[in-house]
Amino acid sequence: MAGNYSIPLVALESTEGKKLVRKITLGRTARNEEVRRVVEKVLSAIQKQGDRALFAYTEKFDRKRVTAKTVRLSSAYIERQAKQVTSELAATIRESAKRIKVYHRQQKAPAFSIKTAEGKLSQIIRPLNRVGVYIPGGYTVYPSTVLMNVIPAQIAGVKEIVAVTPPRDELDPLIAYVLKLLKVEEVYQIGGAQAVGALAYGTKSIPAVDKIVGPGNSYVAAAKKLVYGTVDIDSVAGPSEVAALVDTTVDPSWVALDLLSQAEHGSGDEIAICVTENRRFAERIQKALLQEIDVSPVRGVFTKLAGHAIALFITGSREASIAFINTLAPEHLQIMTKTCREDLKKIRNAAAIFLGPYTPVALGDYFIGTNHVLPTGSAARYASPLGVESFVKRLSVAEVSRAGLQQAAPHVSRFARAEHFIHHALSVERRVQ
């Protein structure tokens, strides 16, 4: 027990374990209808009234007065703010940016062209034209997330990248430094659901984009979900999640710190789960967790978490552990076992995987080059990390010769008439008559 905080340790297949899994699952899929109602109202107003609603909601929610003349931050101002960053931290940011670029350059999808009996079929790749990056401004600032969102877009060839961030008394110097480093010059001091609405629908001050990326609070997430279809989005990102598959070969205090590193994001809805087959070892991790929380300088962040947020599960076998993880489909998965490479082969559902005791999630969050914008809430069953492919479109191209049409026409005609699409059939029949 850390003060009044406890961490459940349960057998996965027990009645208590099944109840705990259900709590975690329901918590991840819970919908906040009040948030949705507020966001729908905001988006409707932005769509109808443009700048007038945008600035009114900014004053209401952010307590800041923004006008058409002040909404866009000047490059000179961003540069002044960026100069406040220490040389050591600036060097770290530059090194991180280099590594992100190296990793993401490998993701560029190749075009292709193949010859067929009818002619030629091709695929060409085109970047999106204009992308909006949402930079949150709540519990803390996220210059690392700016790197993760902007660099893949630039590698993809996106021509226009626009950033929005909630208005503060001053733009955070770290955010300013990253924007300057990446040469993002179209920056607006606007946030919340109203910023998402402006990017999606466009206003006089902020032209619409093709896609919106970047994390935000529950209002931002709800807004992104509602504007999808008008624009594309990266995902409806939820609170941070980590699952750790461990055995007795790893230091239990390391496991504790890794779980707490993802539980400290500050929303109160984070999930940090450990899975192991050894109960005594799980008890050591539980003890280490409580000790770390007791002495943590951000202890208040952990004590406001739900009772199921940090949990330890005991399974009867490695196969059961892996099956549980594949069901969870966590955002982050750490595999700290003696057989981690073999265990990896059986993992189907996880967004970002970190192998071995020396690969904590924090490396991926900041430095090694993989992207930390990841699907949450079990979306790793079907979704992928943000990457270069997130900012491009695949265009299919077909070119059929006259002889090829003669060969294909009977098949097309037969198929089309079977589906009762007469003019589909006629469009090929007339050409070969």
LUMVO-808730 format. One line per 10 residues: number of its first residue (from 1); for each residue x, y, z of C-alpha. Coordinates in steps of 0.5 Angstrom, whole numbers, plus 500, padded with zeros to 3 digits. Example, Ala and Ser with C-alpha at 12.3 -4.5 7.8 and 13.67 -1.06 7.14 Angstrom:
1	525:491:516; 527:498:514
***
This chain:
1	500:500:500; 503:507:498; 499:512:502; 492:510:500; 494:507:494; 494:500:492; 496:496:486; 492:489:484; 496:483:483; 491:477:481
11	491:471:477; 488:472:470; 484:466:470; 481:467:477; 474:471:478; 478:477:481; 482:477:475; 477:476:470; 473:482:473; 479:486:473
21	480:485:465; 473:487:464; 474:494:468; 480:495:464; 476:494:458; 470:498:459; 475:503:462; 478:504:455; 472:504:451; 468:508:455
31	465:514:452; 464:521:455; 457:524:452; 457:530:455; 464:532:452; 461:530:445; 455:534:446; 460:540:447; 464:539:441; 458:538:436
41	456:545:438; 463:548:437; 464:544:431; 457:547:428; 459:554:430; 466:554:427; 463:551:420; 457:556:420; 461:562:423; 468:561:422
51	473:566:425; 467:569:429; 466:563:433; 473:561:433; 475:567:437; 469:567:441; 471:559:444; 478:561:445; 476:567:449; 471:562:453
61	475:556:454; 482:558:454; 481:565:457; 485:569:452; 483:574:447; 485:572:440; 484:576:433; 485:575:426; 491:580:427; 494:576:432
71	492:568:431; 498:567:427; 505:567:430; 510:571:427; 517:567:425; 521:572:428; 517:571:435; 518:564:434; 525:565:433; 526:569:439
81	522:564:443; 527:559:441; 533:562:443; 531:561:450; 533:553:449; 540:551:452; 545:549:447; 545:542:451; 538:541:450; 538:544:443
91	543:539:441; 539:533:444; 533:535:440; 537:536:433; 540:529:435; 533:526:436; 531:529:429; 536:526:426; 535:519:428; 527:520:427
101	529:522:420; 533:516:419; 528:511:421; 522:514:417; 526:515:411; 526:507:410; 518:507:410; 517:511:403; 513:506:399; 515:505:392
111	511:506:386; 510:500:381; 508:498:374; 506:491:371; 505:489:364; 498:485:364; 495:482:358; 490:488:357; 496:493:358; 499:496:364
121	497:497:371; 501:502:375; 501:505:382; 504:512:384; 505:515:390; 503:522:392; 503:526:398; 498:530:402; 498:537:400; 496:540:407
131	497:537:414; 495:540:420; 499:538:427; 496:539:433; 501:541:439; 497:540:446; 498:545:451; 495:542:458; 499:538:463; 506:539:460
141	509:541:453; 511:536:448; 516:538:443; 518:531:442; 511:530:439; 512:535:434; 518:532:431; 514:525:431; 508:528:427; 512:533:422
151	518:529:420; 514:523:417; 510:529:413; 516:532:411; 519:526:408; 513:524:405; 513:531:401; 507:534:404; 508:541:401; 504:545:407
161	505:543:414; 501:548:419; 501:547:427; 496:549:432; 497:550:439; 493:553:445; 494:560:447; 499:561:452; 502:568:455; 508:566:451
171	510:560:446; 514:555:450; 521:555:448; 522:548:446; 516:548:442; 519:554:438; 525:551:437; 523:545:434; 518:549:430; 524:553:428
181	529:547:427; 523:544:422; 522:550:419; 514:550:420; 512:557:419; 505:557:419; 503:557:426; 497:559:430; 495:560:437; 489:556:437
191	487:550:441; 481:545:443; 476:543:439; 475:549:436; 482:549:433; 480:542:430; 474:545:427; 478:551:424; 483:546:421; 477:541:418
201	472:546:415; 477:552:414; 476:560:416; 478:566:414; 484:566:418; 486:559:418; 485:555:411; 483:548:411; 487:542:411; 487:535:408
211	489:531:415; 489:533:422; 495:529:426; 497:530:434; 495:528:441; 490:532:445; 485:532:451; 478:529:450; 475:535:447; 480:534:441
221	480:527:441; 472:527:440; 473:533:435; 478:529:431; 473:523:431; 467:528:429; 471:531:423; 473:525:420; 471:524:413; 471:532:412
231	479:531:413; 483:525:415; 486:524:422; 491:520:424; 487:516:430; 483:518:436; 488:517:441; 487:515:448; 491:515:454; 497:512:454
241	498:505:455; 503:500:457; 504:492:458; 510:489:460; 511:481:459; 517:479:464; 520:474:467; 525:473:473; 531:475:469; 529:483:469
251	530:487:475; 523:488:479; 525:496:480; 526:497:472; 519:494:471; 516:498:476; 519:505:473; 517:502:466; 510:502:468; 510:508:472
261	513:512:466; 507:511:462; 502:512:468; 505:519:469; 502:522:463; 497:526:467; 490:524:464; 488:520:470; 486:514:465; 493:511:463
271	493:504:463; 500:500:466; 499:492:466; 505:487:468; 504:480:466; 508:474:468; 508:467:470; 511:468:477; 507:470:483; 513:471:488
281	516:475:482; 510:479:481; 510:481:489; 517:484:488; 514:488:482; 508:490:486; 513:492:492; 517:496:488; 511:500:485; 509:502:491
291	516:504:494; 517:508:487; 510:512:488; 511:513:495; 518:517:494; 515:520:487; 516:527:486; 509:527:482; 506:522:487; 499:526:486
301	499:524:478; 499:516:481; 494:517:486; 489:520:482; 489:514:477; 483:509:477; 484:503:482; 485:498:476; 490:503:472; 496:499:474
311	495:492:475; 499:485:475; 497:479:472; 499:472:474; 498:467:468; 499:459:468; 504:459:462; 508:464:457; 502:462:452; 497:464:456
321	501:471:457; 502:472:450; 494:470:448; 492:476:454; 497:481:451; 494:479:444; 487:481:446; 489:487:450; 493:490:443; 497:495:447
331	500:501:445; 506:500:448; 509:493:449; 515:491:453; 518:484:453; 523:483:458; 524:475:458; 530:471:457; 526:468:451; 524:475:448
341	526:474:441; 522:468:441; 516:471:444; 516:476:439; 514:472:434; 508:470:437; 505:477:438; 500:479:433; 497:486:436; 501:491:439
351	503:498:436; 510:499:439; 514:493:442; 521:494:446; 525:488:447; 530:486:452; 531:489:459; 535:495:456; 530:498:451; 525:502:456
361	519:505:452; 522:512:454; 527:511:448; 522:510:443; 518:516:446; 524:521:445; 530:519:442; 532:512:438; 527:514:432; 521:510:432
371	515:514:432; 511:515:439; 504:517:436; 501:510:436; 494:507:436; 491:506:443; 485:503:446; 486:496:442; 486:499:436; 493:496:435
381	489:490:432; 488:494:426; 492:500:426; 499:502:425; 504:507:428; 504:514:425; 509:514:419; 511:516:412; 505:512:409; 500:516:414
391	502:522:409; 501:519:402; 496:517:398; 496:511:393; 493:512:386; 492:506:381; 493:508:374; 490:503:368; 492:504:361; 489:498:356
401	490:497:349; 485:496:344; 487:489:343; 487:489:351; 480:491:351; 477:486:345; 480:481:350; 477:484:356; 470:486:354; 466:479:354
411	468:478:361; 466:485:363; 460:485:359; 458:478:362; 460:480:370; 456:487:369; 450:484:366; 450:479:372; 450:485:377; 444:489:373
421	449:494:371; 447:495:363; 451:501:362; 457:498:365; 456:493:360; 455:498:354; 461:502:355; 465:496:353; 461:493:348; 460:499:344
431	468:500:344; 469:493:341; 463:493:336
***
